[in-house]
Amino acid sequence: RPTFTCGGVVSGESGFIGSEGFPGVYPPNSKCTWKITVPEGKVVVLSFRYLDLESDALCRYDFVDIYSGHANGQRIGRFCGTVKPGALVSSSNKMLVQMTSDANTAGSGFIAKFSAAEPHERGNYLALHRLQFLWESLSAPPWLPHGCPMAARTAPAVPAASPAPPAALIELKFEKFDVERDNYCRYDYVAVFNGGEINDAKRIGKYCGDSPPAPIVSEKNELLVQFLSDLSLTADGFIGHYKFRPKKLPTTTALPTTTTVPATSIVKPTVALCQRKCKRSGTLESNYCSSNFVITGTVITTVTRAGSLHATISIINVHKEGNLAIQQAGKNMSAKILVMCKQCPLIRRGLNYIIMGQVEEDGRGKVFPNSFVMSFKTKNSKILNALKNKTC
């Protein structure tokens, strides 16, 4: 049996990597990095044979990160607990695996096998389409059983010769959406990017589940859609349509029909808006589906600007993420929330709340006078967890 150390540089057609001391308990307060390289012209396929790390819904404490490439590569996923992901595939002949542990609970760690594969044999399906023709359709290819050749699953590429006119933006609407559900869209997902390249700084959102995202509008005349599926659970996929629109129109998504506030990139509080009766509408259950995001958290900072309240929420749990921008610093996760009218709904620093609302293009949560906000108590967790499986 091989002896596994903290990280290393490995290469070849195939091999194994494992957490330090596996199958013994991995050490606390460590960060181990493995750089994997397979022959040129091939891609790396990583399959976990065993996974036992401290379990946490957000993988905040002990976790394994997988990246495509060795430096500044795109993160493929973050994993913890005992549920093994499907095969993970890099976009080149290099992959980086990094395991981080904190000072507390530990487990046996992990062992994984890496192997080289031809790009068309990869275990994942990755479809990249440039949106370039007026009123064309996007659709995920038919789901096929595991092991089917990827060539049979590849949708025809959209030609790259006709971008949107320079003075136009692109509006994307999903007609049907049914992609394997996960709170953090780690397995199957559709990601949408501003511009023609994949870049987290330009990512508009990452979507999964069975609720279509709100309409998406590009910042310029290019929009890129990425679809990824793993080797496990499947669903029906998605169909979307896009059209060109002039730049002079607002560039944010339309607000839900429950409010009459104009859809602009930054909605300023108006007298009419802030004179509304400060009372949430509907129930916790009915608001779950109509909201872009649903979180529980503690208000840690509040700043009043131009009649609105800018708040930072330390997250207790994320029940529906949508495209809400969530920041992580060590074990702590937080999100920025804009309360359009500073007194409505009234939130106070240091208290815990259930917050439901919409999301601006920059990923900041937006709360209106009729948004569903209420004090959070432990007993609310049961019903919130049940709503995760709700079909909207």
N, C-alpha and C positions, 0 to 999 in steps of 0.2 A: 504494500500500500504506500503511495507516495506521501511525502511530508509536505504540507502546504505552508508557505510562509506569507508574510504580509506584502502582497503585490509582487510584481516582477515583469519581465519582458519575455514574451513567448512567441514562437513562430512555427510555421510548418503547415502541413495539410490538415492536421487535427491534433487535439490534445485536451487536457483537463486543467481547470483552475479551481481553487477552493479557498475558503476563508482560512485565516491563520489558525493552525491547530486542529482543523476539521479531522474527525468528527467530534472533537472536544469542544468545550464552550469557547467562543471567540473572546478575545480580550476587550476590555472597555476602553473608551477614549482613544480610538484608533481610526486612522484613515489609510486604507490600502488601495493601491492602484495597479491594475494589470494592463499592459499594452499588448494587444494581440495583432499579429501580422500574418496573413496567408499570402500565397503567391500572387504576383501581379496579374491583373485581369480577372481575378475572382473576388467574391464577397465573403464576409465572415458570417456564419450562422452559429448562434449561441443558444444552447438548450440546457435549461436548468434540470439537473437530475434530483436535486434535493434543495429545499429552502426552509430555513428555520431562524427567522430574525424576530426581534421584538415587534409585536403586532400593534399597529396604530392606523386608524382610518386614513390619516394624512401622511403616513410614513415620515414622521417628524424626528424620530429618535435614532433608530438603527435602520439602515436601508442600503440598497445596492442601486447605483446609477449606471446606466448603459449608454454609451455615446458612440455615434458613428464617426470614425476617424480618431486620431490621437490628440490633436490640439484644436480647440475652438470648434469641435464637432457638434452636430445637432444631437440633443439628448433623445434617445429612443424611448426610455422609460425609467421609472423609479419603482422599486419593489421592496416589500417587507412582508412580515407574517410568514405563513406556511403555504400559501397558495401559489404554485408555480405558474409563471406566465407561459405563453406559447413560445415557439421559436422566434428569436430576435435576429434581425438581419441588418448588417451595415450597408451603406451605399458604396463602399469601396473595399479594398483589401485590408483595412485597418479598423479596429474597434478598441474602445477603452472601457474598462470595467472598474468602478470605484465603490468600495464598501466603507461606510462610515458608521461608527458606533459611539454611543454616549456613555455616561458613567454608570448607568443603571442596568435594568434587566437585560440578560443576554440569552442566546440560544446556541444551537450547534453550527449556525452559519449556513454556508451553501457549498455546493459543488456543481460545476457546469462543464459541459463539453463544447469546445469550439471546433468547427470544421470549415473547410473551404468549399464553395459551391460556385457554379457558373451563375452569372447574374440572372439569367432567365429561369434558373431552378430555385430561386430563393423561396423560402417558406412563407414569406409575407407577400402581399400584393400591394404595390404602391403605384397609384395612378396620378400623374401630374398633367393638368390641362391648363393651357393658357386660354383665357376667355377673350376671344377676338372677333366673333361674328355676331351680327345683330340677330337677336331672338333665336339663338341656337339653344339646344338643350344639353344639360349635363346629366349623366346618369351613371350610377355605380354599375359595373358589369354584373352579370348573373353570378350568384354564389354557386360554386362547384364543390364537390366533396374534396376532402384533404387528399393531397397527392396528385391532383390533376395538374397537368403542365400549365405553367403560368401563361404561356403563349395563348392558350385557349381562353384565358380570362381577361386578356388585355383589350381594353376598348380602343378604337382607332384614335390616334393622336389628332388634336385639332391643329391645322396648319398654322405656322408662325408668321404668315406673311401679312396679315391684316389686323393690326391692333386697332383699338378704338381711336377715333379722331382725336388729335391733341387737345381739343377744346371740350372733350366729352368725358364724363365719368361713367362707371359701370355699376348698374344696380342688379344685384343677384337675389332671386327669391327661390326658396325651396318649396316645391309643390308637395312632395312626399318625402318623409324622413324617418327612417327606421334603422338605426345602427346600434349595435350591442351597447347596452346601458352600463355605465360605470360613473361614479361620482366625479372622477377626474379624467375620464376619457382616455384611459391608459392603454386600451387594447385595440378597439376599432374606433376610428374617428374621421371626421372631415375637418380639415383646417383651411382657413381662408387667409390670404396674405395680400397686403397692398404691394403693388409692383409685381415684377416677374420672377423674383427669386425668393427662396425660403429663408426667412430671417425672423427670429423670435421678436426682434424689435419692431418688425413690421406686421406681425401677426394680428389680424383683427379678432379672430376667435377660433376656438377648437370645440367641436360639437359632436355629441353622440346622444343616444336615447331615442325616444319616439316622438319628441316635440320639435317641429321645424323651427330653426332659428328665425328671429325677426329678419326682415329684408336687410341686406348688406349693401352699402354704397362705398365704392373705392374713393381714395383721395386723389388719384390721378387717372390716367387712361389705361392702366393695366391692373388686373386682378388675377391671382393665382389660387387654384383650389387643389388641395392635396387630400387624397383618400387613402387610408391605410386600414388593413384588416389583418388579424393574426390567424392562428390555426385552430382556434377553439370555437366559441359560440358565434352564430351568424344570425342575420336578420334580413329584411327585404331590401335594404339599401336606400338610395335616395334618387330623386329627380329634381333638378333645378333649372330655372330659366334666367336669362339675363338680357338686359337691354341697355342701350346707351342713353344718357341724359345729359343736358348741358350743365356746365359747372356752376352756373348762377343759381341753381336750385339748392336747397339745404342739403347737406351731406351726411345727415344722420338718419338712422332708421326711423320709420314712423312709430309714433307712440301708440300704445294699445287703445282700443276704442273706449276704454273706461275713463279716459281723460281727454279734454279738449285743448290741452296745452300745445302750441305749435311745435313741430319737430325741427329744432335748430340745434347746431352743434353745442351751444351753451345757452340754455333757456334762463333768462333773467326773471327773478320773481316780479310779478306784476301785481298791482293793487287788486285786480279781479281774482287772480289766483290765490293770493294770500288772505283775501277776505272770505274765502270759502269756509264753510263750517268744518272745523278741525275734527273730523270723525272718520275713522277707517271704514271702508265699505266692504260688505261681504264677510265671509268667514275665513278662518285659517285654511280650510280645505279649498274653497273656491279661489282664493288668491294665489294658491301655490302654482296653479297652471298658468295664470295670467301674468305672473312675475318672471322677469328674466333671471333673478337670483333670489335665493332664500338662505339666510345665514342666521346663526345665533352667535352673539358675541358681547364683549364688554366695551363700552365707550371709553377710550383712553385719552383722546384729545378732542377739543372743540374750538373752532375759531369762526367768528362771525365776520362775513364779508358781503357788502352790498345787499344786505337783507337776507342772505342765505347762511346756512350753517355748514361748515366744512368739518367733518368728523373723521377720526381714525378709529376703526373697530378692531379690537383684538379678538380674533375668531375663536369661538368655542367649538363650533362644528359648521361644516358646509353641507347643506341639504340639497341645494341646487345651485350650481356654479355659473352656468351660462358662460358669457365672456367677461365676467367680473375679474378684474386684475387683482390677484392675491399675491402679496409679498411675503417672503419667508426670511427670517433672521434667526438662525439657530433653531430652537424648538418653537418659536413664536411665529404665528401667521397673522397677517392683518390685511385690511382692505380700506380704501378711501370711500367715504359716503358723502354725498351732497344732499342736504335737506333743503329743498328749494325755498321754503318759508321757515325762518329760524325758530319760530314758535309752534310749528305745525307740521308733523307731529313733534311734540316736545321730548327731546332725549337729553339725559343728564350724564355728565362724566362720572365714571365709576360704577354705573348700573348696567345690568345685563338685559338684552333685548332680543326678540325675534324681529328680524328686519327683512321685508320683501320689497322689491322695487325693480326699476329698469336700469339699463346700463348705457353710459355714454360711449362714444367711439374710443375714448382713451382708456376704457376699462373701469371707470369710476362709477360706483353705484349712485343712482338718483332716486330720491324719495319725494313724493308729492303729498299734499295734504290728505288725500284719500288713500294713500298707500297703507298697506297692512304692517303696522309696527305695534308691538306689545311687549310688556315685561316678560322676560324669560324665566321660567321656573323649571326645575328638574323634571317635574311631571309632564311638561310639554314635549320632552324628548321622544316619548313613545309614539305620539301621533305624528310627529315630524318624521321619524324614521319610517313609519308606515306609508307616508306620502311619497317616499322615494320610489315606491313601486306603483304609484298611481298612474293610470293611463289618462293623459290629458286630451 
